[in-house]
Amino acid sequence: MTYICPICGYDDLEEPPYDNDGDPSYEICSCCGFQYGFDDLDREYDFEQYRQKWVLVQILQKRYREVKSFLVESTLCWKAE
């Protein structure tokens, strides 16, 4: 049985993030990097805060790849006169 990450929706966690008593698994999600019991309890992130941070990083990384690709293509097409 696999479990779903409440941050990013990754559906292949090996353990539930928290057991029936509310104790964290300390598993790290391989998609978003959230560690149940550390990021939420020790670093005091709530799910919404961490999710917003994770989504922003995903957007910035995508935009960076787009800009980098554009610059590489522009450089390849540029011809000195």
Order of alpha helices (4+ residues) and beta strands (2+ residues): alpha
